[in-house]
Amino acid sequence: MLSDEHFTVDGTLLEAWASQKSFRPVDAVGKDKDDQEPKPPAARWDENHPTVNYRGEKRSNHTHCSSTHPEAMLARKGRGKEAKLSYHGHLMTENRNGLVVNTCLTTAYGSAEPHAGLLMAEPLPGRGRVTLGADKGYDQREFIEELRQMGITPHVAQNQRGRRSRVDQRTTRHSGYEISQRKRKRIEEVFGWMKTVGMLRQVRHRGLERVGWVFTLAAATYNLVRMRKLMPRCA
């Protein structure tokens, strides 16, 4: 059922089971209640009244950390979207039937997707030329060059917004590139199933190791459901 030549990689944010109130200055996380330094009125943490006013306070992953999910990071899905404490889940699927062949979970930092994509691309099998499809977020020089050094053809969507794409006509002129662009969109079906049926829209575990285990389990379960539909029914 698996293709050994054509693959797709993508990532998605998984919301952590952590409140915005737990996202506190790094020097305050882990301190005892009596040892905490007083905070400005605009960002005061009141244990008796959990309402916290963050107005006027700049919060980032460099200065703040969740007291309940230290490995969760503040991230947003796109411009204008609300930033939430999240993990970053990554999948690699094959293009024949859309089955998951590899998973990876990382913290939600800016370059998580291309870094995880390269990590999952290293053990790819294949007797011939292997292709790897991805969206515009992977159109980066380091990612493209690393894939070519591995002997993998980068079928990455071109990002030409105010810049020149790293994927040139040597790749896009082939019919296989267009096929990969159509096939790569099927990976969104896997993410959709994992977040709804697999109940991973907001994870219920803490830490990369546990959340990664649940993420991989949900991907394996999706494969079982998918394979059941692909196998011919007995008469």
Secondary structure, 3 states (H helix, E strand, C coil): CCCCCEEEEEEEEEECCCCHHHEEECCCCCCCHHHCCCCCHHHCCCCCCCCCCCCCCCCCCCCEEECCCCCCEEECCCCCCCCEEEEEEEEEEECCCCCEEEEEEEECCCCHHHHHHHHHHCCCCCCCCEEEEECHHHCCHHHHHHHHHCCEEEEECCCCCCCCCCCCHHHHCCHHHHHHHHHHHHHHHHHHHHHHCCCCCECCCCCHHHHHHHHHHHHHHHHHHHHHHHCCCCC
